[in-house]
Amino acid sequence: MAPVPRRRPSTTTAELLRRVPYFRSLPLAELRRLASQCAPRALRPGEVLFEEGRPCHGLFVVVEGTVEVRQTSLRGREQVFHTEGPGATLGEGPLFDRGGYIATAIATEAARVLFLRRADLLDLCRRRPAVALSMLETLARRMRHFAELVSDLAFRPVPERLARYLSGLAGAAAPGATLDLELSQAQLAARLGTVRELVARAFSLLEDRGILSRKRARVIIRDPAKLAALARGEATAVLSPKGDVT
């Protein structure tokens, strides 16, 4: 008789919570207590986790999949703020200031989250100040990210924003390195704070200057040094000053 394969033990809620930076310092008993207070929720791709303006009643922990936080204007233009995966949390800001959510969170793929009520989280923060300090650190990082986003939208032309995005993906790439973009130009425009037409124009400009080339969703980095310079805002050293970077 063939041996019956042993099933791998499922990951407990306490083990999932330990992946969250806020909770890593908690002893096992505290993690188990916290786990008993969490409510699980499964999300389908494209399903809304919470909506801009709605009241915030607690903290969400992403345990599987990815969730994108975005705003949409009355004209339908989108701005993606950030995308979070396993171990990340959502909802800290409105949880503390008692206001509504500042943006909408949508699952970009099948996802699972845990929900922790505001009262339970605040009780934990009072008993474990290290948790509160860790949450403050995350909020400070997000505030810095938003400040950089505002700066980009106010002062950086679209080719620079595109170069910065691609440079972040490429890292220390060698000439000829390739990037497989999983985003459409409309989705990329939402991350860059612009519209699809200007993203297409920026790609064309970078191709004309020999910085990159494209084959459908694949981007080939031809000149990493120029791409990095443009990402740093050194447009005049890379592009012609004939209105190309506005």
C-alpha atoms as one frame of an Amber mdcrd trajectory, in Angstrom:
protein
   0.000   0.000   0.000   1.444   3.339  -1.032   2.194   5.698   1.844  -0.249
   8.532   2.303   1.523  11.861   1.685   1.697  14.032   4.759  -0.107  17.337
   4.505   1.911  20.426   5.268   0.551  22.175   8.343  -1.314  25.361   7.487
   0.135  28.660   8.584  -1.607  29.886  11.705  -2.946  33.412  12.079  -0.347
  34.072  14.781   2.436  33.086  12.350   0.966  35.380   9.710   0.887  38.265
  12.173   4.544  37.720  13.041   5.392  38.709   9.445   4.114  42.220  10.176
   6.968  44.455  11.394   4.704  45.942  14.098   4.159  42.581  15.763   7.499
  40.782  15.413   8.617  41.701  18.922   5.479  40.324  20.562   5.733  37.109
  22.600   3.844  34.086  21.273   1.075  34.369  23.851   0.416  37.979  22.807
   0.431  37.003  19.129  -2.112  34.267  19.791  -4.302  36.686  21.666  -4.061
  39.135  18.781  -4.817  36.362  16.290  -8.034  35.497  18.142  -9.191  39.095
  17.607  -8.632  39.083  13.830 -11.319  38.477  11.234 -10.195  36.985   7.883
 -11.467  38.172   4.522 -10.854  36.896   0.988 -10.794  39.274  -1.991 -11.314
  38.548  -5.665  -9.184  40.378  -8.266 -10.621  43.873  -8.649 -12.643  43.700
  -5.426 -12.668  46.807  -3.233 -11.301  46.420   0.284 -12.308  49.918   1.386
 -13.450  53.113  -0.320 -12.212  56.680  -0.120 -14.190  58.706   2.416 -15.693
  55.722   4.230 -15.153  55.449   8.015 -12.141  53.458   9.197 -12.923  50.912
  11.905  -9.609  49.068  12.133  -6.376  47.868  10.588  -6.031  45.520   7.615
  -3.102  43.114   7.326  -2.322  41.707   3.879  -1.432  38.016   4.171  -1.667
  36.949   0.527  -1.832  38.711  -2.850  -1.498  42.437  -3.475  -3.693  45.429
  -2.754  -3.377  48.751  -4.575  -4.254  52.072  -2.927  -5.483  54.701  -5.383
  -7.636  57.795  -5.889  -9.901  58.413  -8.881 -10.977  61.887  -9.991 -14.494
  62.791 -11.099 -13.194  62.617 -14.679 -11.958  59.071 -14.165  -8.245  59.835
 -13.933  -6.424  57.588 -11.474  -3.452  58.146  -9.192  -1.893  55.092  -7.575
  -0.333  55.888  -4.202   1.237  52.539  -3.317   0.812  48.786  -3.712   1.140
  46.459  -0.736   1.824  42.722  -0.467   2.039  40.092   2.281   3.092  41.464
   5.652   1.967  45.015   4.868  -0.779  46.906   6.648  -3.417  49.355   5.474
  -5.491  51.988   7.242  -3.179  53.371   9.931  -3.735  57.056   9.122  -7.523
  57.284   9.356  -7.463  54.782  12.199  -5.673  57.331  14.390  -7.223  60.603
  13.199 -10.754  59.108  13.093 -11.313  60.492   9.591 -12.374  58.579   6.504
 -10.049  56.668   4.221  -7.990  59.032   2.043  -8.060  56.634  -0.907  -9.610
  53.403  -2.172  -7.922  50.002  -1.784  -8.487  47.379  -4.487  -7.116  43.849
  -4.799  -5.013  43.581  -7.963  -5.109  39.786  -7.695  -6.759  37.225  -5.438
  -5.862  38.274  -1.908  -6.456  37.490   1.730  -6.417  40.004   4.552  -6.937
  40.051   8.294  -8.983  42.758   9.997  -8.147  43.992  13.504 -10.611  46.294
  15.224  -9.489  49.779  16.192 -10.259  49.240  19.901  -8.160  46.055  20.013
  -5.222  47.682  18.233  -5.242  50.765  20.466  -5.378  48.531  23.540  -2.303
  46.698  22.225  -0.490  50.021  21.607  -1.140  51.116  25.178   0.188  47.845
  26.589   3.064  47.503  24.100   4.536  50.938  23.264   7.016  49.318  20.853
   4.077  48.491  18.574   2.947  52.126  18.575   6.472  53.353  17.802   6.762
  50.892  14.916   3.472  52.144  13.513   4.722  55.729  13.765   7.787  54.739
  11.765   5.594  53.298   9.000   3.391  56.398   8.969   6.494  58.600   8.719
   7.774  56.595   5.731   4.433  56.908   3.996   4.332  60.644   4.659   7.785
  60.945   3.080   6.576  58.881   0.116   3.580  61.183  -0.351   5.833  64.246
  -0.136   8.031  62.786  -2.879   4.934  62.026  -4.935   3.704  65.613  -4.615
   7.160  66.875  -5.563   7.206  64.661  -8.651   3.767  65.847  -9.768   4.619
  69.490  -9.178   8.182  69.712 -10.463   9.118  66.663 -12.556   8.109  66.384
 -16.223   6.740  63.040 -17.352   9.968  61.770 -19.014  11.799  62.235 -15.701
   9.053  60.434 -13.797   9.157  57.580 -16.289  12.960  57.409 -16.078  12.798
  57.332 -12.296  10.262  54.504 -12.359  12.249  52.444 -14.869  15.537  53.161
 -13.109  14.032  51.878  -9.863  13.064  48.633 -11.581  16.363  48.249 -13.424
  18.710  49.004 -10.527  22.383  48.769 -11.538  21.553  47.451 -14.997  24.121
  46.875 -17.732  23.522  48.082 -21.290  21.067  45.733 -22.973  19.295  44.735
 -19.760  15.589  44.065 -20.224  12.543  44.883 -18.139   9.251  43.090 -18.602
   6.584  45.633 -17.709   3.454  43.978 -16.397   1.504  47.227 -16.592  -0.398
  48.744 -19.469   0.440  52.350 -20.362  -2.790  53.424 -18.656  -1.777  51.613
 -15.459   1.707  53.067 -15.652   0.226  56.532 -16.152  -1.762  56.080 -12.922
   1.483  55.440 -11.066   3.218  58.420 -12.648   0.340  60.843 -12.096  -0.336
  61.544 -15.741  -2.297  60.190 -18.710  -1.547  57.400 -21.174  -0.847  59.747
 -24.075   1.952  61.525 -22.215   3.480  58.209 -21.133   3.553  57.112 -24.778
   5.189  60.428 -25.731   7.788  60.037 -22.965   8.640  56.521 -24.124   9.083
  57.804 -27.672  11.373  60.594 -26.460  13.585  58.174 -24.534  13.735  55.901
 -27.571  14.701  58.823 -29.826  17.567  59.698 -27.474  18.864  56.114 -27.511
  18.170  55.580 -23.825  15.907  52.578 -24.357  13.996  50.600 -26.936  10.767
  48.627 -26.692   9.310  45.401 -27.959   5.707  45.389 -26.784   5.797  45.036
 -22.978   9.581  44.524 -22.914  11.838  47.522 -22.351  15.520  47.236 -23.299
  17.829  49.627 -21.449  20.331  50.893 -24.045  22.042  53.581 -21.951  21.703
  52.983 -18.175  23.874  56.016 -17.354  21.592  58.422 -19.203  18.511  56.771
 -17.727  19.931  57.224 -14.219  20.883  60.837 -14.941  17.390  61.630 -16.180
  15.918  59.895 -13.111  18.023  62.227 -10.919  16.535  65.243 -12.691  19.531
  65.994 -14.922  17.361  66.495 -17.991  19.561  69.139 -19.612  22.489  66.710
 -19.608  20.445  64.076 -21.393  17.719  65.668 -23.481  17.604  68.539 -25.900
  16.332  71.758 -24.271  13.764  72.301 -27.027  10.708  71.739 -24.958  11.198
  67.990 -24.944  11.039  67.628 -21.174   7.956  69.696 -20.435
